[in-house]
Amino acid sequence: MPKLYTQGGNTMILQSVLTCPYCGFQKEETMPTDACVYFYECTNCHKLLRPKKGDCCVFCSFGSVPCPPIQQQGEKGSCCQESDAHEKE
């Protein structure tokens, strides 16, 4: 059963399966409710995953479930302050 988190009357799913775009490896991870995950190292190929341009975090780019703030706020929400620091290559 997935971990759930309730905030402001909204229930959010905290588990997301990240799929590495390089090797296809999948791993279930628990998403934080108080932080934005800009970088994630694939435990199989060890490549560093970064959000796609326009996405706020790796869960929104490569996860089966978007991050909790996006679940709560909708597509226009964000788990982080507006910043392009995570979009730089």
PyMOL Python script that loads the backbone (N, CA, C, O; Angstrom):
from pymol import cmd

cmd.read_pdbstr("""\
ATOM      1  N   MET A   1       0.846  -1.178   0.000  1.00  0.00           N
ATOM      2  CA  MET A   1       0.000   0.000   0.000  1.00  0.00           C
ATOM      3  C   MET A   1       0.892   1.243   0.000  1.00  0.00           C
ATOM      4  O   MET A   1       1.836   1.319   0.786  1.00  0.00           O
ATOM      5  N   PRO A   2       0.608   2.220  -0.872  1.00  0.00           N
ATOM      6  CA  PRO A   2       1.468   3.402  -0.948  1.00  0.00           C
ATOM      7  C   PRO A   2       1.360   4.279   0.293  1.00  0.00           C
ATOM      8  O   PRO A   2       0.320   4.343   0.949  1.00  0.00           O
ATOM      9  N   LYS A   3       2.468   4.953   0.593  1.00  0.00           N
ATOM     10  CA  LYS A   3       2.458   5.919   1.687  1.00  0.00           C
ATOM     11  C   LYS A   3       1.668   7.136   1.226  1.00  0.00           C
ATOM     12  O   LYS A   3       1.845   7.616   0.106  1.00  0.00           O
ATOM     13  N   LEU A   4       0.801   7.625   2.095  1.00  0.00           N
ATOM     14  CA  LEU A   4      -0.006   8.794   1.782  1.00  0.00           C
ATOM     15  C   LEU A   4       0.307   9.902   2.770  1.00  0.00           C
ATOM     16  O   LEU A   4       0.710   9.641   3.904  1.00  0.00           O
ATOM     17  N   TYR A   5       0.121  11.133   2.338  1.00  0.00           N
ATOM     18  CA  TYR A   5       0.368  12.304   3.166  1.00  0.00           C
ATOM     19  C   TYR A   5      -0.794  13.249   2.942  1.00  0.00           C
ATOM     20  O   TYR A   5      -1.177  13.508   1.801  1.00  0.00           O
ATOM     21  N   THR A   6      -1.359  13.766   4.023  1.00  0.00           N
ATOM     22  CA  THR A   6      -2.477  14.693   3.905  1.00  0.00           C
ATOM     23  C   THR A   6      -2.053  16.065   4.393  1.00  0.00           C
ATOM     24  O   THR A   6      -1.499  16.215   5.482  1.00  0.00           O
ATOM     25  N   GLN A   7      -2.329  17.072   3.558  1.00  0.00           N
ATOM     26  CA  GLN A   7      -2.016  18.452   3.910  1.00  0.00           C
ATOM     27  C   GLN A   7      -3.097  19.339   3.318  1.00  0.00           C
ATOM     28  O   GLN A   7      -3.416  19.239   2.133  1.00  0.00           O
ATOM     29  N   GLY A   8      -3.650  20.193   4.136  1.00  0.00           N
ATOM     30  CA  GLY A   8      -4.667  21.120   3.648  1.00  0.00           C
ATOM     31  C   GLY A   8      -5.875  20.432   3.048  1.00  0.00           C
ATOM     32  O   GLY A   8      -6.496  20.964   2.129  1.00  0.00           O
ATOM     33  N   GLY A   9      -6.217  19.263   3.551  1.00  0.00           N
ATOM     34  CA  GLY A   9      -7.365  18.532   3.042  1.00  0.00           C
ATOM     35  C   GLY A   9      -7.093  17.714   1.794  1.00  0.00           C
ATOM     36  O   GLY A   9      -7.972  16.992   1.325  1.00  0.00           O
ATOM     37  N   ASN A  10      -5.894  17.815   1.254  1.00  0.00           N
ATOM     38  CA  ASN A  10      -5.523  17.034   0.071  1.00  0.00           C
ATOM     39  C   ASN A  10      -4.658  15.854   0.478  1.00  0.00           C
ATOM     40  O   ASN A  10      -3.739  15.999   1.283  1.00  0.00           O
ATOM     41  N   THR A  11      -4.951  14.695  -0.076  1.00  0.00           N
ATOM     42  CA  THR A  11      -4.135  13.513   0.173  1.00  0.00           C
ATOM     43  C   THR A  11      -3.223  13.295  -1.022  1.00  0.00           C
ATOM     44  O   THR A  11      -3.664  13.280  -2.172  1.00  0.00           O
ATOM     45  N   MET A  12      -1.937  13.127  -0.722  1.00  0.00           N
ATOM     46  CA  MET A  12      -0.943  12.964  -1.775  1.00  0.00           C
ATOM     47  C   MET A  12      -0.235  11.626  -1.633  1.00  0.00           C
ATOM     48  O   MET A  12      -0.054  11.126  -0.523  1.00  0.00           O
ATOM     49  N   ILE A  13       0.161  11.056  -2.750  1.00  0.00           N
ATOM     50  CA  ILE A  13       0.933   9.819  -2.773  1.00  0.00           C
ATOM     51  C   ILE A  13       2.399  10.192  -2.624  1.00  0.00           C
ATOM     52  O   ILE A  13       2.883  11.089  -3.315  1.00  0.00           O
ATOM     53  N   LEU A  14       3.109   9.518  -1.733  1.00  0.00           N
ATOM     54  CA  LEU A  14       4.514   9.832  -1.496  1.00  0.00           C
ATOM     55  C   LEU A  14       5.477   8.898  -2.212  1.00  0.00           C
ATOM     56  O   LEU A  14       6.671   9.190  -2.275  1.00  0.00           O
ATOM     57  N   GLN A  15       4.997   7.787  -2.752  1.00  0.00           N
ATOM     58  CA  GLN A  15       5.868   6.872  -3.489  1.00  0.00           C
ATOM     59  C   GLN A  15       5.772   7.152  -4.984  1.00  0.00           C
ATOM     60  O   GLN A  15       4.694   7.395  -5.526  1.00  0.00           O
ATOM     61  N   SER A  16       6.916   7.112  -5.622  1.00  0.00           N
ATOM     62  CA  SER A  16       6.974   7.274  -7.069  1.00  0.00           C
ATOM     63  C   SER A  16       8.066   6.346  -7.592  1.00  0.00           C
ATOM     64  O   SER A  16       9.115   6.198  -6.964  1.00  0.00           O
ATOM     65  N   VAL A  17       7.820   5.727  -8.733  1.00  0.00           N
ATOM     66  CA  VAL A  17       8.830   4.871  -9.352  1.00  0.00           C
ATOM     67  C   VAL A  17       9.600   5.726 -10.354  1.00  0.00           C
ATOM     68  O   VAL A  17       9.051   6.178 -11.359  1.00  0.00           O
ATOM     69  N   LEU A  18      10.885   5.941 -10.060  1.00  0.00           N
ATOM     70  CA  LEU A  18      11.747   6.689 -10.968  1.00  0.00           C
ATOM     71  C   LEU A  18      12.285   5.737 -12.027  1.00  0.00           C
ATOM     72  O   LEU A  18      12.750   4.643 -11.707  1.00  0.00           O
ATOM     73  N   THR A  19      12.221   6.153 -13.285  1.00  0.00           N
ATOM     74  CA  THR A  19      12.749   5.365 -14.394  1.00  0.00           C
ATOM     75  C   THR A  19      13.917   6.125 -15.008  1.00  0.00           C
ATOM     76  O   THR A  19      13.755   7.250 -15.482  1.00  0.00           O
ATOM     77  N   CYS A  20      15.076   5.513 -14.996  1.00  0.00           N
ATOM     78  CA  CYS A  20      16.273   6.141 -15.555  1.00  0.00           C
ATOM     79  C   CYS A  20      16.129   6.242 -17.076  1.00  0.00           C
ATOM     80  O   CYS A  20      15.872   5.235 -17.736  1.00  0.00           O
ATOM     81  N   PRO A  21      16.290   7.443 -17.639  1.00  0.00           N
ATOM     82  CA  PRO A  21      16.179   7.590 -19.093  1.00  0.00           C
ATOM     83  C   PRO A  21      17.385   7.021 -19.842  1.00  0.00           C
ATOM     84  O   PRO A  21      17.334   6.856 -21.061  1.00  0.00           O
ATOM     85  N   TYR A  22      18.456   6.725 -19.129  1.00  0.00           N
ATOM     86  CA  TYR A  22      19.671   6.205 -19.758  1.00  0.00           C
ATOM     87  C   TYR A  22      19.660   4.681 -19.876  1.00  0.00           C
ATOM     88  O   TYR A  22      19.995   4.131 -20.925  1.00  0.00           O
ATOM     89  N   CYS A  23      19.269   3.997 -18.784  1.00  0.00           N
ATOM     90  CA  CYS A  23      19.343   2.529 -18.796  1.00  0.00           C
ATOM     91  C   CYS A  23      17.993   1.845 -18.587  1.00  0.00           C
ATOM     92  O   CYS A  23      17.892   0.626 -18.725  1.00  0.00           O
ATOM     93  N   GLY A  24      16.953   2.618 -18.255  1.00  0.00           N
ATOM     94  CA  GLY A  24      15.626   2.047 -18.069  1.00  0.00           C
ATOM     95  C   GLY A  24      15.381   1.431 -16.702  1.00  0.00           C
ATOM     96  O   GLY A  24      14.293   0.918 -16.441  1.00  0.00           O
ATOM     97  N   PHE A  25      16.386   1.475 -15.819  1.00  0.00           N
ATOM     98  CA  PHE A  25      16.242   0.903 -14.482  1.00  0.00           C
ATOM     99  C   PHE A  25      15.161   1.661 -13.719  1.00  0.00           C
ATOM    100  O   PHE A  25      15.060   2.884 -13.816  1.00  0.00           O
ATOM    101  N   GLN A  26      14.355   0.923 -12.959  1.00  0.00           N
ATOM    102  CA  GLN A  26      13.283   1.526 -12.181  1.00  0.00           C
ATOM    103  C   GLN A  26      13.495   1.255 -10.704  1.00  0.00           C
ATOM    104  O   GLN A  26      13.892   0.158 -10.310  1.00  0.00           O
ATOM    105  N   LYS A  27      13.225   2.268  -9.890  1.00  0.00           N
ATOM    106  CA  LYS A  27      13.341   2.116  -8.444  1.00  0.00           C
ATOM    107  C   LYS A  27      12.282   2.974  -7.767  1.00  0.00           C
ATOM    108  O   LYS A  27      12.102   4.145  -8.100  1.00  0.00           O
ATOM    109  N   GLU A  28      11.582   2.364  -6.807  1.00  0.00           N
ATOM    110  CA  GLU A  28      10.589   3.108  -6.049  1.00  0.00           C
ATOM    111  C   GLU A  28      11.288   3.931  -4.975  1.00  0.00           C
ATOM    112  O   GLU A  28      12.129   3.423  -4.234  1.00  0.00           O
ATOM    113  N   GLU A  29      10.931   5.197  -4.904  1.00  0.00           N
ATOM    114  CA  GLU A  29      11.496   6.109  -3.918  1.00  0.00           C
ATOM    115  C   GLU A  29      10.364   6.842  -3.211  1.00  0.00           C
ATOM    116  O   GLU A  29       9.276   7.009  -3.762  1.00  0.00           O
ATOM    117  N   THR A  30      10.633   7.273  -1.992  1.00  0.00           N
ATOM    118  CA  THR A  30       9.683   8.090  -1.248  1.00  0.00           C
ATOM    119  C   THR A  30      10.027   9.552  -1.486  1.00  0.00           C
ATOM    120  O   THR A  30      11.168   9.969  -1.291  1.00  0.00           O
ATOM    121  N   MET A  31       9.043  10.321  -1.905  1.00  0.00           N
ATOM    122  CA  MET A  31       9.263  11.735  -2.198  1.00  0.00           C
ATOM    123  C   MET A  31       9.189  12.558  -0.920  1.00  0.00           C
ATOM    124  O   MET A  31       8.325  12.318  -0.077  1.00  0.00           O
ATOM    125  N   PRO A  32      10.086  13.524  -0.768  1.00  0.00           N
ATOM    126  CA  PRO A  32      10.005  14.405   0.391  1.00  0.00           C
ATOM    127  C   PRO A  32       8.840  15.379   0.221  1.00  0.00           C
ATOM    128  O   PRO A  32       8.465  15.725  -0.900  1.00  0.00           O
ATOM    129  N   THR A  33       8.284  15.809   1.328  1.00  0.00           N
ATOM    130  CA  THR A  33       7.198  16.793   1.269  1.00  0.00           C
ATOM    131  C   THR A  33       7.722  18.196   1.531  1.00  0.00           C
ATOM    132  O   THR A  33       6.988  19.173   1.384  1.00  0.00           O
ATOM    133  N   ASP A  34       8.992  18.300   1.919  1.00  0.00           N
ATOM    134  CA  ASP A  34       9.539  19.601   2.309  1.00  0.00           C
ATOM    135  C   ASP A  34      10.800  19.986   1.538  1.00  0.00           C
ATOM    136  O   ASP A  34      11.522  20.891   1.956  1.00  0.00           O
ATOM    137  N   ALA A  35      11.073  19.318   0.427  1.00  0.00           N
ATOM    138  CA  ALA A  35      12.281  19.616  -0.345  1.00  0.00           C
ATOM    139  C   ALA A  35      12.046  19.283  -1.813  1.00  0.00           C
ATOM    140  O   ALA A  35      11.205  18.454  -2.160  1.00  0.00           O
ATOM    141  N   CYS A  36      12.814  19.953  -2.658  1.00  0.00           N
ATOM    142  CA  CYS A  36      12.757  19.707  -4.095  1.00  0.00           C
ATOM    143  C   CYS A  36      13.968  18.861  -4.479  1.00  0.00           C
ATOM    144  O   CYS A  36      15.096  19.206  -4.128  1.00  0.00           O
ATOM    145  N   VAL A  37      13.751  17.770  -5.186  1.00  0.00           N
ATOM    146  CA  VAL A  37      14.848  16.877  -5.563  1.00  0.00           C
ATOM    147  C   VAL A  37      15.296  17.222  -6.988  1.00  0.00           C
ATOM    148  O   VAL A  37      14.673  16.812  -7.967  1.00  0.00           O
ATOM    149  N   TYR A  38      16.387  17.985  -7.077  1.00  0.00           N
ATOM    150  CA  TYR A  38      16.919  18.412  -8.375  1.00  0.00           C
ATOM    151  C   TYR A  38      17.760  17.329  -9.030  1.00  0.00           C
ATOM    152  O   TYR A  38      17.764  17.197 -10.254  1.00  0.00           O
ATOM    153  N   PHE A  39      18.475  16.553  -8.219  1.00  0.00           N
ATOM    154  CA  PHE A  39      19.411  15.560  -8.748  1.00  0.00           C
ATOM    155  C   PHE A  39      19.140  14.204  -8.125  1.00  0.00           C
ATOM    156  O   PHE A  39      18.782  14.103  -6.952  1.00  0.00           O
ATOM    157  N   TYR A  40      19.317  13.160  -8.927  1.00  0.00           N
ATOM    158  CA  TYR A  40      19.139  11.795  -8.442  1.00  0.00           C
ATOM    159  C   TYR A  40      20.111  10.913  -9.210  1.00  0.00           C
ATOM    160  O   TYR A  40      20.136  10.943 -10.440  1.00  0.00           O
ATOM    161  N   GLU A  41      20.908  10.131  -8.498  1.00  0.00           N
ATOM    162  CA  GLU A  41      21.845   9.223  -9.152  1.00  0.00           C
ATOM    163  C   GLU A  41      21.197   7.859  -9.316  1.00  0.00           C
ATOM    164  O   GLU A  41      20.754   7.255  -8.340  1.00  0.00           O
ATOM    165  N   CYS A  42      21.143   7.374 -10.555  1.00  0.00           N
ATOM    166  CA  CYS A  42      20.606   6.046 -10.834  1.00  0.00           C
ATOM    167  C   CYS A  42      21.475   5.020 -10.115  1.00  0.00           C
ATOM    168  O   CYS A  42      22.699   5.034 -10.247  1.00  0.00           O
ATOM    169  N   THR A  43      20.849   4.143  -9.366  1.00  0.00           N
ATOM    170  CA  THR A  43      21.608   3.137  -8.615  1.00  0.00           C
ATOM    171  C   THR A  43      22.113   2.009  -9.510  1.00  0.00           C
ATOM    172  O   THR A  43      22.896   1.171  -9.063  1.00  0.00           O
ATOM    173  N   ASN A  44      21.672   1.977 -10.772  1.00  0.00           N
ATOM    174  CA  ASN A  44      22.124   0.943 -11.700  1.00  0.00           C
ATOM    175  C   ASN A  44      23.298   1.425 -12.559  1.00  0.00           C
ATOM    176  O   ASN A  44      24.364   0.808 -12.551  1.00  0.00           O
ATOM    177  N   CYS A  45      23.109   2.522 -13.300  1.00  0.00           N
ATOM    178  CA  CYS A  45      24.162   2.994 -14.217  1.00  0.00           C
ATOM    179  C   CYS A  45      24.958   4.173 -13.655  1.00  0.00           C
ATOM    180  O   CYS A  45      25.963   4.582 -14.234  1.00  0.00           O
ATOM    181  N   HIS A  46      24.505   4.711 -12.532  1.00  0.00           N
ATOM    182  CA  HIS A  46      25.165   5.811 -11.813  1.00  0.00           C
ATOM    183  C   HIS A  46      25.182   7.134 -12.573  1.00  0.00           C
ATOM    184  O   HIS A  46      25.965   8.025 -12.242  1.00  0.00           O
ATOM    185  N   LYS A  47      24.331   7.272 -13.581  1.00  0.00           N
ATOM    186  CA  LYS A  47      24.175   8.560 -14.265  1.00  0.00           C
ATOM    187  C   LYS A  47      23.375   9.492 -13.355  1.00  0.00           C
ATOM    188  O   LYS A  47      22.536   9.046 -12.573  1.00  0.00           O
ATOM    189  N   LEU A  48      23.645  10.777 -13.469  1.00  0.00           N
ATOM    190  CA  LEU A  48      22.954  11.777 -12.670  1.00  0.00           C
ATOM    191  C   LEU A  48      21.737  12.284 -13.436  1.00  0.00           C
ATOM    192  O   LEU A  48      21.863  12.834 -14.530  1.00  0.00           O
ATOM    193  N   LEU A  49      20.562  12.091 -12.850  1.00  0.00           N
ATOM    194  CA  LEU A  49      19.322  12.563 -13.460  1.00  0.00           C
ATOM    195  C   LEU A  49      19.053  13.976 -12.976  1.00  0.00           C
ATOM    196  O   LEU A  49      19.241  14.295 -11.803  1.00  0.00           O
ATOM    197  N   ARG A  50      18.604  14.823 -13.907  1.00  0.00           N
ATOM    198  CA  ARG A  50      18.225  16.204 -13.615  1.00  0.00           C
ATOM    199  C   ARG A  50      16.844  16.434 -14.209  1.00  0.00           C
ATOM    200  O   ARG A  50      16.471  15.764 -15.172  1.00  0.00           O
ATOM    201  N   PRO A  51      16.082  17.365 -13.656  1.00  0.00           N
ATOM    202  CA  PRO A  51      14.750  17.620 -14.218  1.00  0.00           C
ATOM    203  C   PRO A  51      14.829  18.073 -15.672  1.00  0.00           C
ATOM    204  O   PRO A  51      15.772  18.754 -16.076  1.00  0.00           O
ATOM    205  N   LYS A  52      13.833  17.684 -16.441  1.00  0.00           N
ATOM    206  CA  LYS A  52      13.719  18.188 -17.808  1.00  0.00           C
ATOM    207  C   LYS A  52      13.339  19.662 -17.730  1.00  0.00           C
ATOM    208  O   LYS A  52      12.726  20.100 -16.757  1.00  0.00           O
ATOM    209  N   LYS A  53      13.698  20.414 -18.744  1.00  0.00           N
ATOM    210  CA  LYS A  53      13.358  21.834 -18.774  1.00  0.00           C
ATOM    211  C   LYS A  53      11.844  21.994 -18.620  1.00  0.00           C
ATOM    212  O   LYS A  53      11.065  21.352 -19.324  1.00  0.00           O
ATOM    213  N   GLY A  54      11.451  22.850 -17.701  1.00  0.00           N
ATOM    214  CA  GLY A  54      10.035  23.085 -17.445  1.00  0.00           C
ATOM    215  C   GLY A  54       9.480  22.272 -16.289  1.00  0.00           C
ATOM    216  O   GLY A  54       8.402  22.578 -15.780  1.00  0.00           O
ATOM    217  N   ASP A  55      10.203  21.236 -15.867  1.00  0.00           N
ATOM    218  CA  ASP A  55       9.781  20.440 -14.711  1.00  0.00           C
ATOM    219  C   ASP A  55      10.503  20.945 -13.472  1.00  0.00           C
ATOM    220  O   ASP A  55      11.614  21.469 -13.556  1.00  0.00           O
ATOM    221  N   CYS A  56       9.861  20.783 -12.321  1.00  0.00           N
ATOM    222  CA  CYS A  56      10.453  21.319 -11.092  1.00  0.00           C
ATOM    223  C   CYS A  56      11.404  20.350 -10.405  1.00  0.00           C
ATOM    224  O   CYS A  56      12.237  20.777  -9.605  1.00  0.00           O
ATOM    225  N   CYS A  57      11.303  19.053 -10.695  1.00  0.00           N
ATOM    226  CA  CYS A  57      12.152  18.089  -9.989  1.00  0.00           C
ATOM    227  C   CYS A  57      12.236  16.777 -10.782  1.00  0.00           C
ATOM    228  O   CYS A  57      11.535  16.597 -11.777  1.00  0.00           O
ATOM    229  N   VAL A  58      13.099  15.873 -10.326  1.00  0.00           N
ATOM    230  CA  VAL A  58      13.273  14.598 -11.036  1.00  0.00           C
ATOM    231  C   VAL A  58      12.021  13.723 -10.966  1.00  0.00           C
ATOM    232  O   VAL A  58      11.782  12.921 -11.868  1.00  0.00           O
ATOM    233  N   PHE A  59      11.221  13.868  -9.910  1.00  0.00           N
ATOM    234  CA  PHE A  59      10.002  13.065  -9.817  1.00  0.00           C
ATOM    235  C   PHE A  59       8.992  13.487 -10.886  1.00  0.00           C
ATOM    236  O   PHE A  59       8.274  12.649 -11.432  1.00  0.00           O
ATOM    237  N   CYS A  60       8.939  14.789 -11.181  1.00  0.00           N
ATOM    238  CA  CYS A  60       8.019  15.257 -12.219  1.00  0.00           C
ATOM    239  C   CYS A  60       8.510  14.874 -13.613  1.00  0.00           C
ATOM    240  O   CYS A  60       7.704  14.718 -14.530  1.00  0.00           O
ATOM    241  N   SER A  61       9.815  14.722 -13.779  1.00  0.00           N
ATOM    242  CA  SER A  61      10.371  14.352 -15.082  1.00  0.00           C
ATOM    243  C   SER A  61      10.413  12.849 -15.318  1.00  0.00           C
ATOM    244  O   SER A  61      10.116  12.388 -16.420  1.00  0.00           O
ATOM    245  N   PHE A  62      10.777  12.083 -14.300  1.00  0.00           N
ATOM    246  CA  PHE A  62      11.052  10.654 -14.496  1.00  0.00           C
ATOM    247  C   PHE A  62      10.253   9.724 -13.585  1.00  0.00           C
ATOM    248  O   PHE A  62      10.444   8.508 -13.620  1.00  0.00           O
ATOM    249  N   GLY A  63       9.365  10.285 -12.772  1.00  0.00           N
ATOM    250  CA  GLY A  63       8.612   9.478 -11.822  1.00  0.00           C
ATOM    251  C   GLY A  63       7.250   9.053 -12.339  1.00  0.00           C
ATOM    252  O   GLY A  63       6.703   9.648 -13.268  1.00  0.00           O
ATOM    253  N   SER A  64       6.715   8.017 -11.719  1.00  0.00           N
ATOM    254  CA  SER A  64       5.381   7.530 -12.067  1.00  0.00           C
ATOM    255  C   SER A  64       4.295   8.398 -11.446  1.00  0.00           C
ATOM    256  O   SER A  64       3.142   8.368 -11.874  1.00  0.00           O
ATOM    257  N   VAL A  65       4.674   9.174 -10.429  1.00  0.00           N
ATOM    258  CA  VAL A  65       3.756  10.063  -9.721  1.00  0.00           C
ATOM    259  C   VAL A  65       4.467  11.404  -9.575  1.00  0.00           C
ATOM    260  O   VAL A  65       5.632  11.426  -9.177  1.00  0.00           O
ATOM    261  N   PRO A  66       3.807  12.528  -9.882  1.00  0.00           N
ATOM    262  CA  PRO A  66       4.461  13.824  -9.698  1.00  0.00           C
ATOM    263  C   PRO A  66       4.680  14.132  -8.216  1.00  0.00           C
ATOM    264  O   PRO A  66       4.071  13.510  -7.346  1.00  0.00           O
ATOM    265  N   CYS A  67       5.548  15.089  -7.946  1.00  0.00           N
ATOM    266  CA  CYS A  67       5.884  15.444  -6.565  1.00  0.00           C
ATOM    267  C   CYS A  67       4.647  15.938  -5.805  1.00  0.00           C
ATOM    268  O   CYS A  67       3.683  16.391  -6.423  1.00  0.00           O
ATOM    269  N   PRO A  68       4.670  15.853  -4.462  1.00  0.00           N
ATOM    270  CA  PRO A  68       3.512  16.257  -3.662  1.00  0.00           C
ATOM    271  C   PRO A  68       2.987  17.668  -3.942  1.00  0.00           C
ATOM    272  O   PRO A  68       1.770  17.835  -4.028  1.00  0.00           O
ATOM    273  N   PRO A  69       3.837  18.697  -4.089  1.00  0.00           N
ATOM    274  CA  PRO A  69       3.277  20.021  -4.386  1.00  0.00           C
ATOM    275  C   PRO A  69       2.522  20.077  -5.713  1.00  0.00           C
ATOM    276  O   PRO A  69       1.518  20.781  -5.822  1.00  0.00           O
ATOM    277  N   ILE A  70       2.986  19.354  -6.705  1.00  0.00           N
ATOM    278  CA  ILE A  70       2.278  19.322  -7.988  1.00  0.00           C
ATOM    279  C   ILE A  70       0.960  18.566  -7.831  1.00  0.00           C
ATOM    280  O   ILE A  70      -0.051  18.955  -8.416  1.00  0.00           O
ATOM    281  N   GLN A  71       0.964  17.497  -7.053  1.00  0.00           N
ATOM    282  CA  GLN A  71      -0.284  16.774  -6.784  1.00  0.00           C
ATOM    283  C   GLN A  71      -1.287  17.707  -6.112  1.00  0.00           C
ATOM    284  O   GLN A  71      -2.482  17.663  -6.405  1.00  0.00           O
ATOM    285  N   GLN A  72      -0.792  18.548  -5.213  1.00  0.00           N
ATOM    286  CA  GLN A  72      -1.667  19.444  -4.455  1.00  0.00           C
ATOM    287  C   GLN A  72      -2.089  20.662  -5.274  1.00  0.00           C
ATOM    288  O   GLN A  72      -3.251  21.065  -5.227  1.00  0.00           O
ATOM    289  N   GLN A  73      -1.158  21.250  -6.022  1.00  0.00           N
ATOM    290  CA  GLN A  73      -1.416  22.517  -6.705  1.00  0.00           C
ATOM    291  C   GLN A  73      -1.802  22.364  -8.169  1.00  0.00           C
ATOM    292  O   GLN A  73      -2.293  23.313  -8.780  1.00  0.00           O
ATOM    293  N   GLY A  74      -1.586  21.186  -8.736  1.00  0.00           N
ATOM    294  CA  GLY A  74      -1.852  20.991 -10.155  1.00  0.00           C
ATOM    295  C   GLY A  74      -0.616  21.270 -10.989  1.00  0.00           C
ATOM    296  O   GLY A  74       0.443  21.582 -10.443  1.00  0.00           O
ATOM    297  N   GLU A  75      -0.736  21.161 -12.303  1.00  0.00           N
ATOM    298  CA  GLU A  75       0.408  21.287 -13.212  1.00  0.00           C
ATOM    299  C   GLU A  75       1.153  22.601 -13.087  1.00  0.00           C
ATOM    300  O   GLU A  75       2.354  22.649 -13.354  1.00  0.00           O
ATOM    301  N   LYS A  76       0.477  23.669 -12.691  1.00  0.00           N
ATOM    302  CA  LYS A  76       1.135  24.975 -12.594  1.00  0.00           C
ATOM    303  C   LYS A  76       1.836  25.168 -11.261  1.00  0.00           C
ATOM    304  O   LYS A  76       2.464  26.203 -11.041  1.00  0.00           O
ATOM    305  N   GLY A  77       1.741  24.195 -10.372  1.00  0.00           N
ATOM    306  CA  GLY A  77       2.415  24.276  -9.084  1.00  0.00           C
ATOM    307  C   GLY A  77       3.893  23.970  -9.225  1.00  0.00           C
ATOM    308  O   GLY A  77       4.376  23.637 -10.307  1.00  0.00           O
ATOM    309  N   SER A  78       4.602  24.088  -8.110  1.00  0.00           N
ATOM    310  CA  SER A  78       6.036  23.810  -8.103  1.00  0.00           C
ATOM    311  C   SER A  78       6.449  23.406  -6.702  1.00  0.00           C
ATOM    312  O   SER A  78       5.870  23.861  -5.716  1.00  0.00           O
ATOM    313  N   CYS A  79       7.458  22.545  -6.620  1.00  0.00           N
ATOM    314  CA  CYS A  79       7.961  22.128  -5.316  1.00  0.00           C
ATOM    315  C   CYS A  79       9.114  23.016  -4.871  1.00  0.00           C
ATOM    316  O   CYS A  79       9.670  22.822  -3.790  1.00  0.00           O
ATOM    317  N   CYS A  80       9.469  23.980  -5.694  1.00  0.00           N
ATOM    318  CA  CYS A  80      10.611  24.818  -5.360  1.00  0.00           C
ATOM    319  C   CYS A  80      10.355  26.253  -5.785  1.00  0.00           C
ATOM    320  O   CYS A  80       9.399  26.548  -6.503  1.00  0.00           O
ATOM    321  N   GLN A  81      11.219  27.128  -5.330  1.00  0.00           N
ATOM    322  CA  GLN A  81      11.155  28.520  -5.750  1.00  0.00           C
ATOM    323  C   GLN A  81      11.508  28.591  -7.221  1.00  0.00           C
ATOM    324  O   GLN A  81      12.237  27.740  -7.731  1.00  0.00           O
ATOM    325  N   GLU A  82      11.002  29.589  -7.899  1.00  0.00           N
ATOM    326  CA  GLU A  82      11.343  29.768  -9.305  1.00  0.00           C
ATOM    327  C   GLU A  82      12.840  29.985  -9.424  1.00  0.00           C
ATOM    328  O   GLU A  82      13.373  30.970  -8.911  1.00  0.00           O
ATOM    329  N   SER A  83      13.499  29.094 -10.080  1.00  0.00           N
ATOM    330  CA  SER A  83      14.942  29.171 -10.260  1.00  0.00           C
ATOM    331  C   SER A  83      15.315  28.349 -11.469  1.00  0.00           C
ATOM    332  O   SER A  83      14.716  27.305 -11.727  1.00  0.00           O
ATOM    333  N   ASP A  84      16.296  28.810 -12.205  1.00  0.00           N
ATOM    334  CA  ASP A  84      16.743  28.016 -13.342  1.00  0.00           C
ATOM    335  C   ASP A  84      18.033  27.288 -13.020  1.00  0.00           C
ATOM    336  O   ASP A  84      18.667  26.738 -13.920  1.00  0.00           O
ATOM    337  N   ALA A  85      18.438  27.270 -11.758  1.00  0.00           N
ATOM    338  CA  ALA A  85      19.694  26.632 -11.371  1.00  0.00           C
ATOM    339  C   ALA A  85      19.705  25.155 -11.728  1.00  0.00           C
ATOM    340  O   ALA A  85      20.748  24.626 -12.111  1.00  0.00           O
ATOM    341  N   HIS A  86      18.564  24.474 -11.611  1.00  0.00           N
ATOM    342  CA  HIS A  86      18.528  23.046 -11.890  1.00  0.00           C
ATOM    343  C   HIS A  86      18.377  22.753 -13.380  1.00  0.00           C
ATOM    344  O   HIS A  86      18.442  21.593 -13.787  1.00  0.00           O
ATOM    345  N   GLU A  87      18.176  23.785 -14.197  1.00  0.00           N
ATOM    346  CA  GLU A  87      18.037  23.566 -15.630  1.00  0.00           C
ATOM    347  C   GLU A  87      19.358  23.708 -16.356  1.00  0.00           C
ATOM    348  O   GLU A  87      19.462  23.331 -17.524  1.00  0.00           O
ATOM    349  N   LYS A  88      20.376  24.244 -15.689  1.00  0.00           N
ATOM    350  CA  LYS A  88      21.679  24.420 -16.326  1.00  0.00           C
ATOM    351  C   LYS A  88      22.350  23.080 -16.483  1.00  0.00           C
ATOM    352  O   LYS A  88      22.229  22.209 -15.621  1.00  0.00           O
ATOM    353  N   GLU A  89      23.050  22.913 -17.567  1.00  0.00           N
ATOM    354  CA  GLU A  89      23.697  21.623 -17.814  1.00  0.00           C
ATOM    355  C   GLU A  89      25.152  21.665 -17.510  1.00  0.00           C
ATOM    356  O   GLU A  89      25.844  20.659 -17.665  1.00  0.00           O
TER     357      GLU A  89
END
""", "prot")
cmd.dss("prot")
cmd.show_as("cartoon", "prot")
cmd.util.cbc("prot")
cmd.orient("prot")
